[in-house]
Amino acid sequence: MKKILFAASEAMPYVKTGGLADVTGSLPRCFNRHKYDVRVILPKYACMDEAFLPQLQFVCRFYVNLNWRRQYVGIFTAEYKGVRYYFVDNEFYFAGDQLYHNIYEDVEKFAYFSKAVLACLPYIDFEPDVIHCHDWQTGLIPVYLRTAFGGDQFYARIRTVFSIHNLKFQGRWKLKEVMDITGLPAQIFNSRELEFYGEANYLKGGVVYADAVGTVSPSYAYEICTPEGGEGLNGLLSGKPNRIFGILNGIDYEEYNPVNDPYIEANYGAEDAVAEKKKNKEALQRELGLAVESDTFLIGMVSRLTDQKGLDLVMCVLEELLADKKVQLVILGEGEERYENMLRQAQTRHPEKFGLFVGYSDEMAHKIYASADAFLMPSLFEPCGLCQMIAMRYGTVPIVRETGGLQDTVQSYNEYENIGTGFSFRNYNAHEMLFVIRYAHDIFRNRRENWNGIIRRAMKQDFSWDASAKQYEVLYERL
């Protein structure tokens, strides 16, 4: 039986700030359990959901050296849905009310976590064939494995996979301070390994030292090798064509299932989605104080309120969009203060046409997926994206920009062949986006049978984790 260890800074259901937690919380359950023993290791944050604390069992304690520091490591464990989780305990590093603070604190915190992950393996009696590392927070695991732990026979067989979920975040800090923090050999802080424009770069370390490097969609694997999408690392990444792979993320089909979703007004499947979605739509309109009109084109968004997610495009044409009497917009999310304030002002101007929920509510997200007619994702870049897959699962037609995982998952509607699962636009342009929204609205209003066909095709798509798990199994076997 092959042994796989997922190392990540967050995972559902214990801690979550974004899509990374969905991946590391769902994917480990989908491997063939007769062939793979997949486990997960996380930091034991003080802000972790308290409901899970009674389930944690103490395993062991020991110390690791982080350069001249000698730091305590406690290991706890729990099982969730058949997967074994481990938690690295150290209140000095993992206290506080949020997972990530400022980069200076985080580079030391995750250097400690990376070293503790490797050091704990003999104590928990688990010798993985592959350690699957996720994002910059675990970028030093492959580095430590081949340097500080390189002379130990216990670690000699271990291979590493490094997955990039968002290349924009790289874990960069002052070179000399990171050298002091990590205790890594000075000679590896050069332009070919950990140095990056005068700084140390954890993500670069993961790319250089891992046995395989992956992204979360095939298109994003291509985009990060280009000057436009490479965030300064395109030269390094494009020079490793045989080590870069793109495997599309999936979604949890148990959590996102309109047939038995407890949060929505009316449950439904593909056969009765058209009729039952109207009931959910009217319930959401009432809840948010919108005009209750089943024939109005309701557009939903569940998103971080940032430039990356295309909020600048939305704000550019928001008044034009809401000028249409038969269009409503609902947005759930939080992010940059300027966008939150602008959206609050817009809601004040259009109380019956624009619903806003600043923050995050899992219940409200499910209601939007089940109630909206269309789901808008105009991202500047999108490594994979999960919301468009969830929307299609609920029969809500996605309107996306053709980038990253969005173009890998949404087939643009072709009215001549009557095919497609959504609508898309190519250029990062607000009025091109508005044109496509209006085109989708026209299909919704005037060619309803065509629109219903898009819904049916979207709901037939399979974005479960099973296909992704099989591709990862092939990668692990190759390593």
C-alpha positions as CSV (number, residue, x, y, z in Angstrom):
1,M,0.0,0.0,0.0
2,K,1.3,3.4,-1.0
3,K,1.5,6.0,1.8
4,I,0.8,9.7,1.0
5,L,1.0,12.6,3.4
6,F,-0.8,15.9,2.5
7,A,0.9,18.9,4.2
8,A,-1.1,22.1,4.1
9,S,-1.8,25.3,6.1
10,E,-5.5,24.7,6.1
11,A,-8.1,22.0,5.4
12,M,-11.8,21.6,5.8
13,P,-13.6,21.0,8.1
14,Y,-11.0,22.2,10.7
15,V,-9.8,25.6,9.3
16,K,-10.6,27.5,6.1
17,T,-9.8,30.8,4.5
18,G,-10.2,29.8,0.8
19,G,-10.3,27.1,-1.8
20,L,-7.1,25.5,-0.6
21,A,-9.0,24.1,2.4
22,D,-11.7,22.6,0.2
23,V,-9.0,20.8,-1.8
24,T,-7.0,19.4,1.1
25,G,-10.2,18.5,3.0
26,S,-11.9,16.7,0.1
27,L,-9.3,15.1,-2.2
28,P,-7.7,12.8,0.4
29,R,-11.1,10.9,0.8
30,C,-11.3,10.1,-2.9
31,F,-8.3,7.8,-3.3
32,N,-8.6,4.0,-3.6
33,R,-8.3,3.0,0.0
34,H,-7.2,-0.5,-0.9
35,K,-4.1,1.0,-2.6
36,Y,-3.4,4.3,-0.8
37,D,-3.1,5.3,2.8
38,V,-3.6,9.1,2.6
39,R,-3.2,11.3,5.6
40,V,-3.1,15.0,6.3
41,I,-1.0,17.2,8.5
42,L,-1.9,20.8,9.6
43,P,-1.0,23.4,12.1
44,K,-3.1,23.3,15.3
45,Y,-4.3,26.9,15.2
46,A,-5.8,28.5,18.3
47,C,-8.6,29.8,16.0
48,M,-9.5,26.3,14.9
49,D,-13.2,25.4,15.2
50,E,-13.6,24.6,18.9
51,A,-16.2,21.9,18.1
52,F,-13.4,19.7,16.9
53,L,-11.1,20.1,19.9
54,P,-12.6,17.3,22.0
55,Q,-11.9,14.8,19.2
56,L,-8.1,15.5,19.2
57,Q,-5.9,12.9,20.8
58,F,-2.4,13.6,22.0
59,V,0.3,11.5,20.2
60,C,3.7,12.8,21.3
61,R,5.9,15.8,22.0
62,F,9.5,16.5,21.0
63,Y,11.7,19.5,20.0
64,V,13.2,20.7,16.7
65,N,16.0,23.1,16.0
66,L,15.2,26.1,13.9
67,N,18.7,27.4,13.4
68,W,19.7,28.5,16.9
69,R,16.2,28.2,18.3
70,R,15.0,25.0,20.0
71,Q,11.2,24.8,19.6
72,Y,8.6,22.5,21.1
73,V,6.4,20.3,18.8
74,G,3.3,18.6,20.0
75,I,1.4,16.2,17.7
76,F,-2.3,15.6,18.0
77,T,-4.5,13.4,15.8
78,A,-8.1,12.9,14.8
79,E,-10.1,11.0,12.2
80,Y,-12.6,12.6,9.9
81,K,-14.6,10.7,7.3
82,G,-12.1,7.9,7.3
83,V,-9.0,10.1,6.9
84,R,-6.3,10.4,9.6
85,Y,-5.4,14.0,10.4
86,Y,-2.4,15.2,12.4
87,F,-2.0,18.6,14.0
88,V,1.3,20.3,14.9
89,D,0.9,22.2,18.2
90,N,3.0,25.2,19.2
91,E,1.1,28.1,20.8
92,F,4.0,30.6,20.1
93,Y,3.5,30.2,16.3
94,F,-0.2,29.2,16.0
95,A,-1.9,31.5,18.5
96,G,-4.1,34.4,17.4
97,D,-7.5,34.7,15.8
98,Q,-6.5,34.2,12.2
99,L,-4.4,31.8,10.2
100,Y,-2.2,34.3,8.5
101,H,-0.9,37.5,10.1
102,N,1.9,39.5,8.5
103,I,4.5,38.0,6.2
104,Y,7.4,38.5,8.7
105,E,5.7,36.3,11.3
106,D,4.4,33.8,8.7
107,V,7.8,33.0,7.1
108,E,9.1,31.9,10.5
109,K,5.9,30.1,11.4
110,F,5.8,28.1,8.3
111,A,9.5,27.4,8.3
112,Y,8.9,25.9,11.7
113,F,5.8,23.9,10.4
114,S,7.8,22.6,7.4
115,K,10.6,21.3,9.6
116,A,8.2,19.9,12.2
117,V,6.3,17.9,9.5
118,L,9.4,16.1,8.6
119,A,10.7,15.6,12.1
120,C,7.4,14.1,13.3
121,L,7.3,11.2,10.9
122,P,9.4,8.7,12.9
123,Y,7.3,9.7,16.0
124,I,4.0,8.9,14.4
125,D,5.4,5.8,12.7
126,F,4.4,6.9,9.2
127,E,7.0,6.8,6.4
128,P,5.2,8.3,3.4
129,D,6.2,7.4,-0.2
130,V,5.1,10.9,-1.2
131,I,4.6,14.1,0.7
132,H,2.2,16.3,-1.2
133,C,2.9,20.0,-0.3
134,H,0.4,22.8,-1.0
135,D,1.3,26.4,-1.7
136,W,4.2,28.5,-0.3
137,Q,3.5,27.7,3.3
138,T,4.9,24.2,2.7
139,G,7.5,25.2,0.1
140,L,10.4,24.5,2.5
141,I,9.4,20.9,3.1
142,P,11.1,19.7,-0.1
143,V,14.1,22.0,0.7
144,Y,14.5,20.6,4.2
145,L,14.0,17.1,3.0
146,R,17.1,17.3,0.7
147,T,19.2,19.4,3.0
148,A,18.7,19.1,6.8
149,F,17.2,15.6,6.5
150,G,19.2,14.5,3.5
151,G,21.7,12.3,5.3
152,D,19.0,10.3,7.2
153,Q,18.2,6.9,5.7
154,F,14.6,7.2,7.0
155,Y,13.9,10.0,4.6
156,A,15.9,8.8,1.6
157,R,12.9,7.2,-0.3
158,I,10.5,10.0,0.2
159,R,9.4,11.9,-2.9
160,T,7.6,15.3,-2.9
161,V,4.9,16.9,-5.0
162,F,4.4,20.7,-4.8
163,S,1.1,22.1,-5.8
164,I,0.7,25.8,-6.7
165,H,-2.9,26.9,-5.9
166,N,-2.1,30.6,-6.5
167,L,1.3,31.8,-7.8
168,K,0.7,35.3,-6.7
169,F,1.4,34.4,-3.1
170,Q,5.0,33.2,-2.8
171,G,6.2,33.7,0.8
172,R,8.9,36.3,0.1
173,W,10.9,38.1,2.8
174,K,14.4,39.6,3.4
175,L,17.1,37.2,2.4
176,K,19.4,37.5,5.4
177,E,16.5,37.3,7.9
178,V,15.1,34.2,6.2
179,M,18.6,32.6,6.3
180,D,18.7,33.3,10.0
181,I,15.1,32.0,10.5
182,T,15.4,28.8,8.6
183,G,19.0,27.7,9.4
184,L,19.3,26.4,5.8
185,P,22.7,26.3,4.1
186,A,23.8,29.8,3.0
187,Q,24.9,28.4,-0.4
188,I,21.3,27.6,-1.5
189,F,20.2,31.2,-1.3
190,N,21.2,31.9,-4.9
191,S,19.3,32.9,-8.0
192,R,19.0,29.2,-9.1
193,E,17.4,28.1,-5.8
194,L,15.8,30.2,-3.0
195,E,16.9,33.8,-3.9
196,F,14.4,35.9,-5.9
197,Y,15.2,39.6,-6.7
198,G,17.2,40.0,-3.5
199,E,14.6,38.2,-1.3
200,A,14.1,34.6,-0.2
201,N,11.2,32.9,-1.8
202,Y,9.5,29.8,-0.2
203,L,7.4,29.0,-3.2
204,K,10.5,29.0,-5.5
205,G,12.2,26.7,-3.1
206,G,9.3,24.2,-3.4
207,V,9.4,24.4,-7.2
208,V,13.2,23.9,-7.4
209,Y,13.4,21.0,-4.9
210,A,10.2,19.1,-5.4
211,D,10.2,16.0,-7.6
212,A,7.0,17.2,-9.4
213,V,5.3,20.6,-9.5
214,G,1.6,20.9,-10.1
215,T,-1.2,23.4,-10.5
216,V,-4.9,23.1,-10.1
217,S,-6.0,23.3,-13.8
218,P,-4.4,22.5,-17.1
219,S,-4.8,26.1,-18.4
220,Y,-3.2,27.6,-15.3
221,A,-0.2,25.2,-15.7
222,Y,0.3,26.9,-19.1
223,E,-0.4,30.4,-17.9
224,I,2.2,30.4,-15.1
225,C,4.9,29.6,-17.7
226,T,4.1,32.9,-19.5
227,P,5.4,36.4,-18.7
228,E,1.8,37.5,-18.2
229,G,0.9,34.9,-15.7
230,G,4.2,33.8,-14.3
231,E,4.6,36.4,-11.5
232,G,8.3,36.6,-12.2
233,L,8.8,32.9,-12.0
234,N,7.8,32.0,-15.6
235,G,11.5,31.5,-16.7
236,L,12.0,28.9,-13.9
237,L,8.7,27.2,-14.5
238,S,8.9,27.1,-18.3
239,G,12.3,25.5,-18.0
240,K,10.7,22.5,-16.3
241,P,8.2,21.3,-19.0
242,N,8.4,17.6,-17.9
243,R,7.8,18.4,-14.2
244,I,4.9,20.8,-14.4
245,F,1.4,19.2,-14.5
246,G,-2.1,20.6,-14.3
247,I,-4.9,18.5,-12.6
248,L,-8.3,20.1,-12.3
249,N,-9.7,20.5,-8.9
250,G,-13.1,19.0,-8.0
251,I,-15.9,19.8,-5.6
252,D,-17.4,17.8,-2.8
253,Y,-20.6,16.3,-4.2
254,E,-21.9,15.4,-0.8
255,E,-21.7,19.0,0.5
256,Y,-23.0,20.6,-2.7
257,N,-26.1,18.6,-3.7
258,P,-29.3,20.4,-4.5
259,V,-31.2,17.1,-4.0
260,N,-30.8,17.2,-0.2
261,D,-29.2,20.6,0.5
262,P,-30.6,21.6,4.0
263,Y,-30.0,25.3,3.4
264,I,-32.3,25.9,0.4
265,E,-36.0,26.4,0.1
266,A,-36.8,23.7,-2.4
267,N,-34.7,20.7,-3.2
268,Y,-34.4,19.5,-6.8
269,G,-32.5,17.4,-9.3
270,A,-31.7,17.8,-13.0
271,E,-35.2,16.7,-14.0
272,D,-37.1,19.4,-12.0
273,A,-34.5,22.1,-11.7
274,V,-36.3,24.6,-13.9
275,A,-39.5,24.6,-11.8
276,E,-37.9,24.3,-8.4
277,K,-35.3,26.9,-8.8
278,K,-38.0,29.5,-9.1
279,K,-39.1,28.7,-5.5
280,N,-35.6,29.2,-4.2
281,K,-35.3,32.4,-6.2
282,E,-38.4,33.9,-4.8
283,A,-37.4,32.9,-1.2
284,L,-34.0,34.6,-1.6
285,Q,-35.6,37.7,-3.1
286,R,-37.9,38.0,-0.1
287,E,-35.1,37.3,2.4
288,L,-32.9,40.1,0.9
289,G,-35.7,42.6,0.4
290,L,-35.5,42.4,-3.4
291,A,-38.6,42.7,-5.7
292,V,-40.1,39.3,-5.8
293,E,-40.3,38.6,-9.6
294,S,-39.6,35.1,-10.9
295,D,-39.1,36.4,-14.5
296,T,-36.3,38.8,-13.4
297,F,-32.8,37.8,-14.4
298,L,-31.0,37.2,-11.0
299,I,-27.2,37.2,-11.2
300,G,-25.3,35.8,-8.2
301,M,-21.7,36.2,-7.1
302,V,-19.9,34.5,-4.2
303,S,-16.4,36.0,-4.2
304,R,-13.6,37.7,-2.4
305,L,-14.0,41.4,-3.2
306,T,-10.6,42.0,-4.9
307,D,-9.2,43.0,-8.2
308,Q,-8.2,39.4,-8.9
309,K,-11.9,38.4,-8.8
310,G,-12.9,41.1,-11.3
311,L,-14.6,43.5,-8.9
312,D,-13.1,46.5,-10.8
313,L,-15.0,45.3,-13.9
314,V,-18.2,44.9,-11.9
315,M,-18.0,48.3,-10.4
316,C,-17.3,49.9,-13.8
317,V,-20.6,48.8,-15.2
318,L,-22.8,48.2,-12.1
319,E,-25.1,51.2,-12.8
320,E,-25.5,50.2,-16.4
321,L,-26.3,46.6,-15.4
322,L,-28.8,47.6,-12.8
323,A,-30.5,50.1,-15.1
324,D,-32.3,47.1,-16.7
325,K,-35.6,46.8,-15.0
326,K,-35.5,43.0,-15.3
327,V,-32.0,42.4,-13.8
328,Q,-31.1,41.8,-10.1
329,L,-27.7,41.2,-8.6
330,V,-26.8,39.4,-5.3
331,I,-23.2,39.4,-4.0
332,L,-21.8,37.5,-1.0
333,G,-18.2,38.2,0.0
334,E,-15.6,40.3,1.8
335,G,-12.3,41.8,0.9
336,E,-10.9,45.2,0.1
337,E,-12.6,48.0,2.1
338,R,-13.0,50.2,-1.0
339,Y,-15.1,47.6,-2.7
340,E,-17.2,46.8,0.4
341,N,-18.0,50.5,0.7
342,M,-18.8,51.0,-2.9
343,L,-21.1,48.0,-2.9
344,R,-22.9,49.2,0.3
345,Q,-23.5,52.6,-1.4
346,A,-24.9,50.8,-4.5
347,Q,-27.2,48.7,-2.3
348,T,-28.5,51.9,-0.8
349,R,-29.3,53.3,-4.3
350,H,-30.9,50.1,-5.5
351,P,-32.5,48.3,-2.5
352,E,-35.0,46.3,-4.6
353,K,-32.4,45.3,-7.3
354,F,-29.2,44.7,-5.4
355,G,-28.7,42.3,-2.5
356,L,-25.4,42.4,-0.6
357,F,-24.0,40.2,2.2
358,V,-20.6,41.5,3.4
359,G,-18.8,38.6,5.1
360,Y,-19.1,34.9,4.5
361,S,-22.0,32.6,5.2
362,D,-22.1,29.0,4.0
363,E,-25.8,29.0,4.3
364,M,-26.2,32.2,2.2
365,A,-23.7,30.8,-0.4
366,H,-25.8,27.7,-0.9
367,K,-29.0,29.8,-1.3
368,I,-27.3,31.9,-4.0
369,Y,-26.1,28.9,-5.9
370,A,-29.6,27.4,-5.8
371,S,-31.5,30.6,-6.5
372,A,-29.6,32.6,-9.1
373,D,-30.2,32.2,-12.8
374,A,-26.6,33.1,-13.7
375,F,-23.4,33.1,-11.7
376,L,-20.8,35.8,-12.6
377,M,-17.0,35.1,-12.3
378,P,-15.1,37.8,-14.3
379,S,-11.7,37.0,-12.8
380,L,-8.4,38.6,-13.8
381,F,-6.8,35.2,-13.3
382,E,-8.3,32.1,-11.7
383,P,-6.0,29.1,-11.1
384,C,-9.0,26.8,-10.9
385,G,-12.1,28.2,-9.4
386,L,-14.7,26.1,-7.6
387,C,-17.7,28.4,-7.6
388,Q,-18.4,27.9,-11.3
389,M,-18.5,24.1,-10.8
390,I,-20.8,24.5,-7.8
391,A,-23.0,26.8,-9.7
392,M,-23.4,24.3,-12.6
393,R,-24.1,21.5,-10.0
394,Y,-27.1,23.7,-8.9
395,G,-28.2,24.5,-12.5
396,T,-27.0,28.1,-12.3
397,V,-25.5,29.2,-15.6
398,P,-21.9,30.5,-15.2
399,I,-20.7,33.7,-17.0
400,V,-16.9,33.7,-16.8
401,R,-13.8,35.2,-18.3
402,E,-11.7,32.8,-20.3
403,T,-8.8,32.3,-17.9
404,G,-7.3,29.4,-16.0
405,G,-9.7,26.8,-14.7
406,L,-12.7,28.9,-15.8
407,Q,-12.0,28.1,-19.4
408,D,-11.2,24.5,-18.6
409,T,-14.6,23.9,-17.0
410,V,-17.1,26.2,-18.8
411,Q,-18.0,25.5,-22.4
412,S,-19.2,28.7,-24.0
413,Y,-22.8,28.6,-25.4
414,N,-23.0,28.3,-29.2
415,E,-26.5,29.2,-30.4
416,Y,-26.0,27.7,-33.8
417,E,-25.1,24.2,-32.6
418,N,-27.1,24.6,-29.4
419,I,-24.2,23.4,-27.2
420,G,-22.4,24.8,-24.2
421,T,-22.7,25.0,-20.4
422,G,-22.3,28.7,-19.8
423,F,-21.2,32.0,-21.3
424,S,-17.7,33.5,-21.5
425,F,-15.7,36.5,-22.7
426,R,-12.0,36.7,-23.5
427,N,-10.6,40.2,-22.8
428,Y,-10.4,41.8,-19.4
429,N,-12.8,44.5,-20.3
430,A,-15.9,45.7,-18.4
431,H,-18.1,46.4,-21.4
432,E,-17.2,43.1,-23.1
433,M,-18.4,41.5,-19.8
434,L,-21.5,43.5,-19.9
435,F,-22.2,42.6,-23.5
436,V,-22.0,38.9,-22.6
437,I,-24.3,39.3,-19.6
438,R,-26.8,41.0,-21.8
439,Y,-26.5,38.3,-24.4
440,A,-27.1,35.6,-21.6
441,H,-30.1,37.7,-20.4
442,D,-31.6,37.7,-23.9
443,I,-31.3,33.9,-24.1
444,F,-33.0,33.7,-20.7
445,R,-35.8,36.0,-21.6
446,N,-36.5,35.2,-25.2
447,R,-35.3,31.7,-25.9
448,R,-36.2,29.9,-22.7
449,E,-36.0,26.4,-24.1
450,N,-32.4,27.1,-25.1
451,W,-31.7,28.4,-21.7
452,N,-33.1,25.4,-20.0
453,G,-30.9,23.2,-22.3
454,I,-27.9,25.0,-20.9
455,I,-29.1,24.3,-17.4
456,R,-29.5,20.6,-18.2
457,R,-26.1,20.3,-19.8
458,A,-24.4,22.1,-16.9
459,M,-26.0,19.8,-14.3
460,K,-24.8,16.7,-16.2
461,Q,-21.1,17.8,-15.9
462,D,-19.0,15.7,-13.5
463,F,-16.7,17.8,-11.3
464,S,-16.4,15.3,-8.5
465,W,-13.0,14.5,-7.1
466,D,-12.9,11.0,-8.5
467,A,-11.4,11.9,-11.8
468,S,-8.8,14.2,-10.2
469,A,-7.8,11.5,-7.6
470,K,-7.1,9.0,-10.4
471,Q,-4.8,11.5,-12.1
472,Y,-2.9,12.1,-8.9
473,E,-2.6,8.3,-8.4
474,V,-0.9,8.1,-11.8
475,L,1.5,10.9,-10.7
476,Y,2.3,9.2,-7.4
477,E,3.0,5.9,-9.1
478,R,5.3,7.6,-11.5
479,L,7.3,9.2,-8.7
